Amino acid sequence: MPVLHPSLSRVAYARLLSQLQAVVGPLEARLLTLPFPPAFELHLRLKAPLLTRDLGHLPSVSPTPPTVPQLAGVSEGLGALYVLEGATLGGQVIARHLQRNLNIQSQSGSAYFHAYGAATGPMWLALTEAMNRGVAPEDEEDVIAGAQHTFELFHQVLKGVSA
């Protein structure tokens, strides 16, 4: 993902967000259909609205066709959620880069990467604690399969992306 490339333009950044939205939007929509335990606070972790808001601050680009996530149940959904939430950690670095290089602030195009701001650490900790308590040993393979599937969705949509 070229988001940290020094030559990244606002148009290329908008294309990248469109590609991310093609994965995140359908994936979150699928997660919302699964009966997640309340400890995972799924409603607080949705990022597709942030991508929509960010794209509204950037040059218009053609939307990327959405992906169709295949998650068999809550355990695979937890793997997907783990990947989505793990991205918020690196998003802090990306948000600072966007501010420095493109003068894009969280309120003007980098809300997705800024996500939780100062609460990123506590949100990640809450997720990992919920997973440690809520994932039974017999479900671990399904969680891993969900994470792998999610990485593959991102790979398929983002391959060939350039700055």
DSSP file (Angstrom, degrees, kcal/mol; ACC not computed):
  #  RESIDUE AA STRUCTURE BP1 BP2  ACC     N-H-->O    O-->H-N    N-H-->O    O-->H-N    TCO  KAPPA ALPHA  PHI   PSI    X-CA   Y-CA   Z-CA
    1    1 A M    >         0   0    0      0, 0.0     3,-0.6     0, 0.0   161,-0.1   0.000 360.0 360.0 360.0 121.8    0.0    0.0    0.0
    2    2 A P  G >   +     0   0    0      0, 0.0     3,-2.3     0, 0.0     6,-0.2   0.225 360.0 116.8 -84.6  16.6    1.7    3.2   -1.2
    3    3 A V  G 3  S+     0   0    0      1,-0.3     5,-0.1     9,-0.0    10,-0.0   0.764  79.2  47.5 -61.0 -24.3    0.1    5.5    1.4
    4    4 A L  G <  S+     0   0    0     -3,-0.6    -1,-0.3     3,-0.0   159,-0.0   0.417  82.9 120.3 -94.8   1.7    3.4    6.3    2.9
    5    5 A H    X   -     0   0    0     -3,-2.3     3,-1.8     1,-0.1     0, 0.0  -0.458  67.9-132.0 -67.5 135.0    5.1    7.0   -0.4
    6    6 A P  T 3  S+     0   0    0      0, 0.0    -1,-0.1     0, 0.0    -3,-0.0   0.762 104.2  54.2 -60.9 -25.1    6.5   10.6   -0.6
    7    7 A S  T 3  S+     0   0    0      2,-0.0    -2,-0.1     0, 0.0    -3,-0.0   0.333  74.8 136.9 -93.6   9.3    5.0   11.1   -4.0
    8    8 A L    <   -     0   0    0     -3,-1.8     2,-0.2    -6,-0.2   155,-0.1  -0.332  40.4-154.4 -56.6 129.1    1.4   10.2   -3.0
    9    9 A S     >  -     0   0    0    154,-0.6     4,-2.4     1,-0.1     5,-0.2  -0.590  27.3-110.6-100.6 167.2   -1.1   12.6   -4.5
   10   10 A R  H  > S+     0   0    0      2,-0.2     4,-2.2    -2,-0.2     5,-0.1   0.867 120.2  51.0 -64.4 -36.0   -4.5   13.5   -3.2
   11   11 A V  H  > S+     0   0    0      2,-0.2     4,-2.4     1,-0.2    -1,-0.2   0.933 110.9  47.1 -67.5 -45.2   -6.1   11.8   -6.2
   12   12 A A  H  > S+     0   0    0      1,-0.2     4,-2.2     2,-0.2    -2,-0.2   0.889 111.9  51.7 -62.8 -37.9   -4.1    8.6   -5.6
   13   13 A Y  H  X S+     0   0    0     -4,-2.4     4,-2.4     2,-0.2    -1,-0.2   0.909 108.6  50.6 -64.7 -41.6   -5.0    8.8   -1.9
   14   14 A A  H  X S+     0   0    0     -4,-2.2     4,-2.2     2,-0.2    -2,-0.2   0.905 109.6  50.9 -62.9 -41.2   -8.7    9.1   -2.8
   15   15 A R  H  X S+     0   0    0     -4,-2.4     4,-2.1     1,-0.2    -1,-0.2   0.913 109.5  51.2 -61.1 -41.7   -8.4    6.0   -5.1
   16   16 A L  H  X S+     0   0    0     -4,-2.2     4,-2.5     1,-0.2    -2,-0.2   0.921 109.3  49.2 -61.7 -44.6   -6.8    4.1   -2.2
   17   17 A L  H  X S+     0   0    0     -4,-2.4     4,-2.7     1,-0.2    -1,-0.2   0.883 108.9  53.6 -63.4 -37.3   -9.6    5.0    0.1
   18   18 A S  H  X S+     0   0    0     -4,-2.2     4,-1.4     2,-0.2    46,-0.3   0.905 109.6  48.2 -62.1 -40.6  -12.1    3.9   -2.5
   19   19 A Q  H  X S+     0   0    0     -4,-2.1     4,-0.6     2,-0.2    -2,-0.2   0.900 111.7  49.0 -67.1 -40.3  -10.4    0.6   -2.7
   20   20 A L  H >X S+     0   0    0     -4,-2.5     4,-3.2     1,-0.2     3,-1.3   0.908 108.0  54.8 -63.6 -40.7  -10.3    0.3    1.1
   21   21 A Q  H 3X S+     0   0    0     -4,-2.7     4,-1.7     1,-0.3    -1,-0.2   0.826  98.1  63.6 -62.5 -31.2  -14.0    1.1    1.2
   22   22 A A  H 3< S+     0   0    0     -4,-1.4    45,-2.9    -5,-0.2    -1,-0.3   0.735 116.5  29.6 -66.3 -21.4  -14.7   -1.7   -1.3
   23   23 A V  H <X S+     0   0    0     -3,-1.3     4,-2.1    -4,-0.6    -2,-0.2   0.833 121.5  47.4 -98.7 -51.8  -13.5   -4.1    1.4
   24   24 A V  H  X S+     0   0    0     -4,-3.2     4,-2.9     1,-0.2     5,-0.3   0.904 109.0  53.1 -63.9 -45.1  -14.3   -2.4    4.7
   25   25 A G  H  X S+     0   0    0     -4,-1.7     4,-2.3    -5,-0.3    -1,-0.2   0.962 115.3  37.4 -58.1 -57.2  -17.9   -1.5    3.8
   26   26 A P  H  > S+     0   0    0      0, 0.0     4,-2.1     0, 0.0    -1,-0.2   0.867 116.8  53.8 -64.4 -34.2  -19.1   -5.0    2.8
   27   27 A L  H  X S+     0   0    0     -4,-2.1     4,-2.5     2,-0.2    -2,-0.2   0.938 110.9  44.6 -66.1 -45.8  -17.1   -6.6    5.5
   28   28 A E  H  X S+     0   0    0     -4,-2.9     4,-2.2     2,-0.2    -1,-0.2   0.888 110.6  55.4 -65.1 -37.6  -18.6   -4.5    8.2
   29   29 A A  H  < S+     0   0    0     -4,-2.3     4,-0.5    -5,-0.3    -1,-0.2   0.912 110.3  46.1 -60.4 -40.9  -22.0   -5.0    6.8
   30   30 A R  H >< S+     0   0    0     -4,-2.1     3,-1.4     1,-0.2     4,-0.4   0.914 109.6  53.9 -67.2 -42.7  -21.5   -8.8    7.0
   31   31 A L  H >< S+     0   0    0     -4,-2.5     3,-1.5     1,-0.3     5,-0.3   0.876 101.7  59.9 -59.4 -37.1  -20.1   -8.5   10.6
   32   32 A L  T 3< S+     0   0    0     -4,-2.2    -1,-0.3     1,-0.3    -2,-0.2   0.687  99.2  57.7 -66.4 -17.3  -23.3   -6.6   11.6
   33   33 A T  T <  S+     0   0    0     -3,-1.4    -1,-0.3    -4,-0.5    -2,-0.2   0.583  92.0  86.7 -86.6  -9.9  -25.3   -9.6   10.6
   34   34 A L  S <  S-     0   0    0     -3,-1.5     2,-2.1    -4,-0.4    39,-0.0  -0.662  87.9-116.0 -93.3 146.2  -23.4  -11.9   13.0
   35   35 A P        -     0   0    0      0, 0.0    -3,-0.1     0, 0.0    39,-0.1  -0.454  43.0-177.1 -81.7  71.2  -24.5  -12.3   16.7
   36   36 A F        -     0   0    0     -2,-2.1     5,-0.0    -5,-0.3     6,-0.0  -0.412  32.1-108.3 -66.4 140.1  -21.3  -10.8   18.3
   37   37 A P    >   -     0   0    0      0, 0.0     3,-1.9     0, 0.0     5,-0.3  -0.412  30.9-114.0 -62.6 147.5  -21.1  -10.8   22.1
   38   38 A P  G >  S+     0   0    0      0, 0.0     3,-2.1     0, 0.0    -2,-0.1   0.773 108.6  75.7 -56.2 -28.5  -21.5   -7.3   23.5
   39   39 A A  G 3  S+     0   0    0      1,-0.3    91,-0.2     2,-0.1    92,-0.1   0.733  87.2  61.9 -58.4 -21.7  -17.9   -7.3   24.8
   40   40 A F  G <  S-     0   0    0     -3,-1.9    -1,-0.3    90,-0.1     5,-0.1   0.594  90.5-150.3 -84.2  -9.3  -16.7   -6.8   21.3
   41   41 A E    X>  +     0   0    0     -3,-2.1     3,-1.8    -4,-0.2     4,-0.6   0.848  25.3 173.1  46.6  46.3  -18.5   -3.4   21.0
   42   42 A L  G >4 S+     0   0    0     -5,-0.3     3,-1.8     1,-0.3     4,-0.4   0.864  70.4  61.7 -54.1 -40.7  -18.9   -3.8   17.2
   43   43 A H  G 34 S+     0   0    0      1,-0.3     3,-0.4     2,-0.2    -1,-0.3   0.760 104.7  49.3 -60.5 -24.5  -21.0   -0.7   16.9
   44   44 A L  G <4 S+     0   0    0     -3,-1.8    -1,-0.3     1,-0.2    -2,-0.2   0.564 106.9  57.3 -87.0  -9.3  -18.1    1.4   18.2
   45   45 A R  S << S+     0   0    0     -3,-1.8     2,-0.3    -4,-0.6    -1,-0.2   0.309  70.5 124.7-107.9   7.3  -15.6   -0.1   15.8
   46   46 A L        +     0   0    0     -3,-0.4     4,-0.1    -4,-0.4   -21,-0.1  -0.527  26.3 172.0 -76.0 130.6  -17.2    0.6   12.4
   47   47 A K    >>  +     0   0    0     -2,-0.3     4,-1.8   -23,-0.1     3,-0.5   0.528  55.5  89.5-116.9 -10.5  -15.0    2.5   10.0
   48   48 A A  H 3> S+     0   0    0      1,-0.2     4,-2.2   -24,-0.2     5,-0.2   0.897  88.5  54.5 -57.1 -40.2  -16.9    2.4    6.7
   49   49 A P  H 3> S+     0   0    0      0, 0.0     4,-2.3     0, 0.0    -1,-0.2   0.854 105.4  54.2 -61.9 -31.1  -18.6    5.7    7.7
   50   50 A L  H <> S+     0   0    0     -3,-0.5     4,-2.8     2,-0.2    62,-0.4   0.902 107.4  49.7 -67.8 -39.7  -15.1    7.3    8.2
   51   51 A L  H  X S+     0   0    0     -4,-1.8     4,-2.6     2,-0.2    -1,-0.2   0.916 110.4  50.3 -63.8 -42.5  -14.1    6.2    4.7
   52   52 A T  H  X S+     0   0    0     -4,-2.2     4,-1.2     2,-0.2    -2,-0.2   0.929 112.5  46.8 -60.4 -45.4  -17.2    7.8    3.3
   53   53 A R  H  < S+     0   0    0     -4,-2.3     4,-0.5     1,-0.2     3,-0.4   0.926 111.9  50.7 -63.1 -44.6  -16.6   11.0    5.2
   54   54 A D  H >< S+     0   0    0     -4,-2.8     3,-1.9     1,-0.2     4,-0.3   0.923 106.6  54.1 -60.0 -45.1  -12.9   11.1    4.1
   55   55 A L  H >< S+     0   0    0     -4,-2.6     3,-1.1     1,-0.3    -1,-0.2   0.796  99.1  63.9 -62.1 -27.3  -13.8   10.6    0.4
   56   56 A G  T 3< S+     0   0    0     -4,-1.2    -1,-0.3    -3,-0.4    -2,-0.2   0.672 102.5  49.8 -68.2 -16.3  -16.1   13.6    0.7
   57   57 A H  T <  S+     0   0    0     -3,-1.9    -1,-0.2    -4,-0.5    -2,-0.2   0.393 106.6  66.8 -99.3   0.6  -13.1   15.8    1.4
   58   58 A L  S <  S-     0   0    0     -3,-1.1     3,-0.1    -4,-0.3   -47,-0.1  -0.692  97.7 -70.7-121.4 168.6  -11.0   14.5   -1.5
   59   59 A P        -     0   0    0      0, 0.0     2,-0.2     0, 0.0    -1,-0.1  -0.276  62.1 -99.0 -56.9 144.9  -11.1   14.6   -5.3
   60   60 A S        +     0   0    0     -4,-0.1     2,-0.3    -3,-0.1   -45,-0.1  -0.452  47.9 178.0 -69.4 134.7  -13.8   12.5   -6.8
   61   61 A V        -     0   0    0     -2,-0.2     3,-0.1   -47,-0.1    -3,-0.0  -0.920  38.5 -89.2-132.4 159.7  -12.8    9.1   -8.1
   62   62 A S        -     0   0    0     -2,-0.3   -44,-0.1     1,-0.1     2,-0.0  -0.497  52.0-110.1 -67.0 134.3  -14.6    6.2   -9.6
   63   63 A P        -     0   0    0      0, 0.0    -1,-0.1     0, 0.0   -44,-0.1  -0.363  25.9-122.1 -66.6 145.5  -15.8    3.8   -6.9
   64   64 A T        -     0   0    0    -46,-0.3     3,-0.1   -49,-0.1    93,-0.0  -0.721  35.7-102.5 -83.8 134.4  -14.2    0.5   -6.6
   65   65 A P        -     0   0    0      0, 0.0    -1,-0.1     0, 0.0   -43,-0.0  -0.328  45.5-107.9 -57.6 136.9  -16.6   -2.4   -7.0
   66   66 A P        -     0   0    0      0, 0.0   -43,-0.2     0, 0.0     2,-0.1  -0.283  26.8-126.2 -68.7 151.6  -17.3   -3.9   -3.5
   67   67 A T        -     0   0    0    -45,-2.9    86,-0.0    -3,-0.1    -3,-0.0  -0.456  13.9-129.1 -86.0 166.1  -16.0   -7.3   -2.5
   68   68 A V        -     0   0    0     -2,-0.1     2,-0.1     2,-0.0   -45,-0.1  -0.895  23.4-149.5-119.8 100.4  -18.2  -10.0   -1.1
   69   69 A P        -     0   0    0      0, 0.0     2,-0.7     0, 0.0    81,-0.0  -0.440   1.4-151.8 -72.3 140.8  -16.8  -11.4    2.1
   70   70 A Q        +     0   0    0     -2,-0.1     2,-0.5    76,-0.1    79,-0.1  -0.886  26.6 161.7-112.7  98.2  -17.4  -15.0    3.0
   71   71 A L        -     0   0    0     -2,-0.7     3,-0.1     1,-0.1     6,-0.0  -0.979  27.0-156.9-120.5 122.6  -17.5  -15.4    6.8
   72   72 A A        -     0   0    0     -2,-0.5     2,-0.3    70,-0.1    -1,-0.1   0.708  63.0 -42.9 -75.2 -20.5  -19.1  -18.6    8.1
   73   73 A G  S  > S-     0   0    0     69,-0.1     4,-2.5     1,-0.1     5,-0.2  -0.970  81.2 -48.5 178.3-167.2  -20.0  -17.3   11.5
   74   74 A V  H  > S+     0   0    0     -2,-0.3     4,-2.5     1,-0.2     5,-0.2   0.886 124.6  55.2 -59.2 -42.9  -19.0  -15.3   14.6
   75   75 A S  H  > S+     0   0    0      1,-0.2     4,-1.5     2,-0.2    -1,-0.2   0.934 112.2  42.1 -61.2 -46.3  -15.6  -17.1   14.9
   76   76 A E  H  > S+     0   0    0      1,-0.2     4,-1.9     2,-0.2    -1,-0.2   0.878 112.5  56.1 -66.2 -35.5  -14.5  -16.2   11.4
   77   77 A G  H  X S+     0   0    0     -4,-2.5     4,-2.8     1,-0.2    -2,-0.2   0.866 102.6  55.3 -61.6 -36.4  -16.0  -12.7   11.9
   78   78 A L  H  X S+     0   0    0     -4,-2.5     4,-2.3     2,-0.2    -1,-0.2   0.882 105.5  52.2 -64.6 -37.4  -13.8  -12.3   15.0
   79   79 A G  H  X S+     0   0    0     -4,-1.5     4,-1.6     2,-0.2    -1,-0.2   0.912 111.1  47.2 -63.2 -41.6  -10.8  -13.0   12.8
   80   80 A A  H  X S+     0   0    0     -4,-1.9     4,-2.6     1,-0.2    -2,-0.2   0.921 111.6  50.4 -64.3 -44.4  -11.9  -10.3   10.3
   81   81 A L  H  X S+     0   0    0     -4,-2.8     4,-2.8     1,-0.2     5,-0.3   0.886 106.1  56.3 -61.8 -38.7  -12.5   -7.9   13.2
   82   82 A Y  H  X S+     0   0    0     -4,-2.3     4,-2.2     2,-0.2    -1,-0.2   0.901 109.6  45.8 -59.7 -42.0   -9.1   -8.6   14.5
   83   83 A V  H  X S+     0   0    0     -4,-1.6     4,-1.6     2,-0.2    -2,-0.2   0.936 113.2  49.0 -66.9 -46.9   -7.5   -7.6   11.1
   84   84 A L  H  < S+     0   0    0     -4,-2.6     4,-0.4     1,-0.2    -2,-0.2   0.908 115.8  43.5 -60.2 -41.8   -9.7   -4.5   10.8
   85   85 A E  H >X S+     0   0    0     -4,-2.8     3,-1.4     1,-0.2     4,-0.5   0.860 107.0  59.5 -73.9 -35.3   -8.8   -3.4   14.3
   86   86 A G  H >X S+     0   0    0     -4,-2.2     3,-1.2    -5,-0.3     4,-0.9   0.841  96.7  63.8 -60.4 -31.7   -5.1   -4.2   14.0
   87   87 A A  H 3X S+     0   0    0     -4,-1.6     4,-1.8     1,-0.3    -1,-0.3   0.743  88.6  69.0 -64.4 -22.4   -5.0   -1.8   11.1
   88   88 A T  H <> S+     0   0    0     -3,-1.4     4,-0.8    -4,-0.4    -1,-0.3   0.798  92.4  59.6 -68.1 -25.4   -5.9    1.1   13.5
   89   89 A L  H XX S+     0   0    0     -3,-1.2     3,-0.8    -4,-0.5     4,-0.6   0.961 111.5  37.4 -67.3 -50.2   -2.4    0.7   15.1
   90   90 A G  H >X S+     0   0    0     -4,-0.9     4,-2.1     1,-0.2     3,-0.6   0.770 104.6  73.5 -69.4 -25.2   -0.6    1.4   11.8
   91   91 A G  H 3X S+     0   0    0     -4,-1.8     4,-2.8     1,-0.2    -1,-0.2   0.796  87.2  62.1 -59.2 -28.6   -3.2    4.0   11.0
   92   92 A Q  H <X S+     0   0    0     -4,-0.8     4,-1.6    -3,-0.8    -1,-0.2   0.910 106.0  44.8 -64.3 -41.2   -1.8    6.3   13.6
   93   93 A V  H <X S+     0   0    0     -3,-0.6     4,-2.0    -4,-0.6    -2,-0.2   0.915 114.1  49.8 -66.7 -43.9    1.5    6.4   11.7
   94   94 A I  H  X S+     0   0    0     -4,-2.1     4,-2.8     1,-0.2     5,-0.2   0.904 107.1  54.5 -63.2 -41.9   -0.3    6.9    8.4
   95   95 A A  H  X S+     0   0    0     -4,-2.8     4,-2.0    18,-0.3    -1,-0.2   0.905 108.8  48.3 -60.0 -41.7   -2.4    9.7    9.8
   96   96 A R  H  X S+     0   0    0     -4,-1.6     4,-2.3     2,-0.2    -1,-0.2   0.899 111.4  50.6 -65.5 -39.1    0.7   11.6   10.8
   97   97 A H  H  X S+     0   0    0     -4,-2.0     4,-3.2     2,-0.2     5,-0.4   0.926 109.5  50.1 -63.2 -45.3    2.3   11.1    7.4
   98   98 A L  H  X S+     0   0    0     -4,-2.8     4,-1.9     1,-0.2     6,-1.8   0.871 110.3  51.0 -62.2 -36.9   -0.9   12.4    5.6
   99   99 A Q  H  X S+     0   0    0     -4,-2.0     4,-0.8     4,-0.3    -1,-0.2   0.937 116.3  40.3 -65.3 -45.6   -0.9   15.4    7.8
  100  100 A R  H  < S+     0   0    0     -4,-2.3    -2,-0.2    -5,-0.1    -1,-0.2   0.930 126.1  31.7 -68.5 -46.4    2.8   16.2    7.1
  101  101 A N  H  < S+     0   0    0     -4,-3.2    -3,-0.2    -5,-0.2    -2,-0.2   0.819 135.9  18.2 -89.5 -32.5    2.8   15.4    3.4
  102  102 A L  H  < S-     0   0    0     -4,-1.9    -3,-0.2    -5,-0.4    -2,-0.1   0.357  94.1-121.3-120.2   3.5   -0.6   16.2    2.1
  103  103 A N     <  +     0   0    0     -4,-0.8     2,-0.6    -5,-0.4    -4,-0.3   0.884  59.0 153.9  53.9  41.4   -1.9   18.5    4.9
  104  104 A I        -     0   0    0     -6,-1.8    -1,-0.2    -9,-0.1     2,-0.2  -0.905  24.4-165.9-104.1 120.5   -4.8   16.1    5.4
  105  105 A Q    > > -     0   0    0     -2,-0.6     5,-1.9    -3,-0.1     3,-1.4  -0.485  37.0-101.6 -98.4 169.8   -6.2   16.2    8.9
  106  106 A S  G > 5S+     0   0    0      1,-0.3     3,-0.6     4,-0.2     5,-0.4   0.855 124.6  47.5 -61.0 -33.4   -8.6   13.7   10.6
  107  107 A Q  G 3 5S+     0   0    0      1,-0.2    -1,-0.3     3,-0.1    -3,-0.0   0.469 116.5  44.6 -86.8  -1.1  -11.5   16.1   10.0
  108  108 A S  G < 5S-     0   0    0     -3,-1.4    -1,-0.2   -51,-0.0    -2,-0.2   0.046 137.8 -37.7-133.7  29.6  -10.6   16.7    6.4
  109  109 A G  T < 5S+     0   0    0     -3,-0.6    -3,-0.2    -5,-0.1    -2,-0.1   0.409 118.8  71.6 138.7  -5.1   -9.7   13.3    4.9
  110  110 A S     >< +     0   0    0     -5,-1.9     4,-2.1     1,-0.1     5,-0.2   0.060  51.7 117.2-126.6  28.7   -7.9   11.0    7.3
  111  111 A A  H  > S+     0   0    0     -5,-0.4     4,-2.8   -61,-0.3     6,-0.1   0.875  75.9  58.1 -61.2 -36.4  -10.6   10.0    9.8
  112  112 A Y  H  4 S+     0   0    0    -62,-0.4    -1,-0.2     1,-0.2     4,-0.1   0.934 112.2  38.7 -60.0 -46.5  -10.2    6.4    8.7
  113  113 A F  H  4 S+     0   0    0      1,-0.2   -18,-0.3     2,-0.1    -1,-0.2   0.780 119.3  47.3 -77.2 -25.4   -6.6    6.3    9.6
  114  114 A H  H >< S+     0   0    0     -4,-2.1     3,-3.8     1,-0.2    -2,-0.2   0.796  79.2 147.9 -81.3 -29.9   -7.0    8.4   12.7
  115  115 A A  T 3< S+     0   0    0     -4,-2.8    -1,-0.2     1,-0.3    -2,-0.1  -0.022  76.8   7.3  35.1 -88.7  -10.0    6.2   13.8
  116  116 A Y  T >  S-     0   0    0      1,-0.3     3,-2.4    -2,-0.2    -1,-0.3   0.481  85.6-165.7 -99.8  -4.3   -9.8    6.3   17.6
  117  117 A G  G X  S+     0   0    0     -3,-3.8     3,-1.8     1,-0.3    -1,-0.3  -0.325  76.5   2.4  56.3-127.1   -7.0    8.9   18.0
  118  118 A A  G 3  S+     0   0    0      1,-0.3     3,-0.4     2,-0.1    -1,-0.3   0.674 131.4  62.7 -65.2 -17.4   -5.7    8.8   21.5
  119  119 A A  G <> S+     0   0    0     -3,-2.4     4,-2.5     1,-0.2    -1,-0.3   0.372  72.8  99.7 -89.4   5.8   -8.1    6.0   22.3
  120  120 A T  H <> S+     0   0    0     -3,-1.8     4,-2.5     1,-0.2     5,-0.2   0.936  82.2  47.9 -58.2 -49.4   -6.4    3.6   19.8
  121  121 A G  H  > S+     0   0    0     -3,-0.4     4,-2.7    -4,-0.2    -1,-0.2   0.948 114.1  45.1 -58.0 -52.7   -4.4    1.8   22.5
  122  122 A P  H  > S+     0   0    0      0, 0.0     4,-2.4     0, 0.0    -1,-0.2   0.869 112.8  51.6 -61.5 -36.0   -7.3    1.3   24.8
  123  123 A M  H  X S+     0   0    0     -4,-2.5     4,-2.0     2,-0.2    -2,-0.2   0.914 111.9  46.7 -66.2 -41.3   -9.6    0.1   22.0
  124  124 A W  H  X S+     0   0    0     -4,-2.5     4,-2.7    -5,-0.2     5,-0.2   0.927 112.4  50.1 -64.5 -44.9   -7.0   -2.4   20.8
  125  125 A L  H  X S+     0   0    0     -4,-2.7     4,-2.5    -5,-0.2     5,-0.2   0.909 109.1  51.7 -60.7 -42.7   -6.5   -3.6   24.4
  126  126 A A  H  X S+     0   0    0     -4,-2.4     4,-2.3     1,-0.2    -1,-0.2   0.897 111.0  48.4 -61.9 -40.2  -10.3   -4.0   24.9
  127  127 A L  H  X S+     0   0    0     -4,-2.0     4,-2.6     2,-0.2    -2,-0.2   0.945 112.1  47.2 -65.7 -47.1  -10.5   -6.1   21.7
  128  128 A T  H  X S+     0   0    0     -4,-2.7     4,-2.6     1,-0.2    -2,-0.2   0.885 112.8  49.8 -64.9 -36.5   -7.6   -8.4   22.6
  129  129 A E  H  X S+     0   0    0     -4,-2.5     4,-2.0    -5,-0.2    -1,-0.2   0.919 111.0  49.2 -65.7 -42.3   -9.0   -8.9   26.1
  130  130 A A  H  X S+     0   0    0     -4,-2.3     4,-2.7    -5,-0.2    -2,-0.2   0.893 112.7  48.3 -63.4 -38.8  -12.5   -9.7   24.7
  131  131 A M  H  X S+     0   0    0     -4,-2.6     4,-1.9     2,-0.2    -2,-0.2   0.918 109.3  52.1 -67.9 -42.1  -10.9  -12.2   22.3
  132  132 A N  H  < S+     0   0    0     -4,-2.6    -1,-0.2     1,-0.2    -2,-0.2   0.867 120.4  35.0 -61.5 -35.2   -8.8  -13.8   25.0
  133  133 A R  H  < S+     0   0    0     -4,-2.0    -2,-0.2    -5,-0.2    -1,-0.2   0.807 123.4  42.5 -85.1 -31.7  -11.9  -14.3   27.1
  134  134 A G  H  < S+     0   0    0     -4,-2.7     2,-0.7    -5,-0.2    -3,-0.2   0.548  91.3  83.5-101.7  -8.1  -14.4  -15.0   24.3
  135  135 A V     <  -     0   0    0     -4,-1.9     5,-0.1    -5,-0.2    -1,-0.0  -0.864  66.7-147.0-102.8 117.5  -12.7  -17.3   21.9
  136  136 A A    >>  -     0   0    0     -2,-0.7     3,-2.3     1,-0.1     4,-0.6  -0.488  25.2-114.4 -76.0 148.3  -12.8  -21.0   22.8
  137  137 A P  G >4 S+     0   0    0      0, 0.0     3,-1.1     0, 0.0     4,-0.4   0.843 116.7  58.3 -52.3 -35.6   -9.8  -23.1   21.9
  138  138 A E  G 34 S+     0   0    0      1,-0.2     4,-0.2     2,-0.1     3,-0.1   0.644 105.1  51.7 -72.1 -11.6  -12.0  -25.1   19.5
  139  139 A D  G <> S+     0   0    0     -3,-2.3     4,-2.1     1,-0.1     3,-0.4   0.493  80.9  94.4 -98.3  -5.7  -12.8  -21.9   17.6
  140  140 A E  H <X S+     0   0    0     -3,-1.1     4,-2.5    -4,-0.6     5,-0.2   0.871  81.8  53.1 -58.8 -40.4   -9.3  -20.7   17.1
  141  141 A E  H  > S+     0   0    0     -4,-0.4     4,-2.3     1,-0.2    -1,-0.2   0.888 109.7  49.0 -63.5 -37.6   -8.9  -22.2   13.6
  142  142 A D  H  > S+     0   0    0     -3,-0.4     4,-2.3     2,-0.2    -1,-0.2   0.884 109.6  51.8 -68.6 -37.9  -12.0  -20.5   12.4
  143  143 A V  H  X S+     0   0    0     -4,-2.1     4,-2.1     2,-0.2    -2,-0.2   0.936 111.6  47.1 -61.6 -45.7  -10.8  -17.2   13.8
  144  144 A I  H  X S+     0   0    0     -4,-2.5     4,-2.7     1,-0.2    -2,-0.2   0.903 110.2  52.6 -63.4 -41.3   -7.5  -17.6   12.0
  145  145 A A  H  X S+     0   0    0     -4,-2.3     4,-2.5     1,-0.2    -1,-0.2   0.895 108.8  50.6 -61.2 -40.1   -9.4  -18.6    8.8
  146  146 A G  H  X S+     0   0    0     -4,-2.3     4,-1.9     2,-0.2    -1,-0.2   0.886 111.2  48.1 -64.9 -38.9  -11.5  -15.4    9.1
  147  147 A A  H  X S+     0   0    0     -4,-2.1     4,-2.6     2,-0.2    -2,-0.2   0.928 112.5  48.4 -66.3 -45.0   -8.3  -13.3    9.5
  148  148 A Q  H  X S+     0   0    0     -4,-2.7     4,-2.3     1,-0.2    -2,-0.2   0.908 110.7  51.0 -62.6 -41.8   -6.7  -15.0    6.5
  149  149 A H  H  X S+     0   0    0     -4,-2.5     4,-2.2     2,-0.2    -1,-0.2   0.898 110.4  50.0 -61.3 -40.5   -9.8  -14.4    4.4
  150  150 A T  H  X S+     0   0    0     -4,-1.9     4,-2.3     2,-0.2    -2,-0.2   0.920 109.3  50.0 -66.9 -43.9   -9.8  -10.8    5.3
  151  151 A F  H  X S+     0   0    0     -4,-2.6     4,-2.6     1,-0.2    -1,-0.2   0.905 110.5  51.7 -58.9 -40.3   -6.1  -10.3    4.5
  152  152 A E  H  X S+     0   0    0     -4,-2.3     4,-2.7     2,-0.2    -2,-0.2   0.888 106.6  53.2 -65.4 -39.3   -6.9  -12.0    1.1
  153  153 A L  H  X S+     0   0    0     -4,-2.2     4,-2.0     2,-0.2     5,-0.2   0.943 112.0  45.0 -59.4 -47.3   -9.8   -9.6    0.4
  154  154 A F  H  X S+     0   0    0     -4,-2.3     4,-2.6     1,-0.2    -2,-0.2   0.917 112.2  52.5 -62.4 -42.6   -7.5   -6.6    1.1
  155  155 A H  H  X S+     0   0    0     -4,-2.6     4,-1.7     1,-0.2    -2,-0.2   0.934 109.5  48.9 -59.2 -46.8   -4.7   -8.2   -1.1
  156  156 A Q  H  < S+     0   0    0     -4,-2.7    -1,-0.2     1,-0.2    -2,-0.2   0.888 117.0  40.7 -62.5 -40.1   -7.1   -8.7   -4.0
  157  157 A V  H  < S+     0   0    0     -4,-2.0    -1,-0.2    -5,-0.2    -2,-0.2   0.828 121.1  41.2 -79.1 -31.6   -8.5   -5.2   -3.9
  158  158 A L  H >< S+     0   0    0     -4,-2.6     3,-2.0    -5,-0.2    -2,-0.2   0.565  81.2 117.8 -97.2  -8.4   -5.2   -3.4   -3.2
  159  159 A K  T 3< S+     0   0    0     -4,-1.7     3,-0.1     1,-0.3    -4,-0.0  -0.334  82.4  19.4 -62.4 138.8   -2.8   -5.3   -5.5
  160  160 A G  T 3  S+     0   0    0      1,-0.3    -1,-0.3    -2,-0.0     2,-0.2   0.518  86.2 149.3  81.2   4.7   -1.3   -3.1   -8.1
  161  161 A V    <   -     0   0    0     -3,-2.0     2,-0.3     2,-0.0    -1,-0.3  -0.514  23.5-175.2 -70.7 136.2   -2.1    0.1   -6.2
  162  162 A S              0   0    0     -2,-0.2  -146,-0.1    -3,-0.1    -1,-0.0  -0.911 360.0 360.0-132.2 161.4    0.5    2.8   -6.9
  163  163 A A              0   0    0     -2,-0.3  -154,-0.6  -155,-0.1  -151,-0.2   0.455 360.0 360.0 -75.9 360.0    1.2    6.3   -5.6
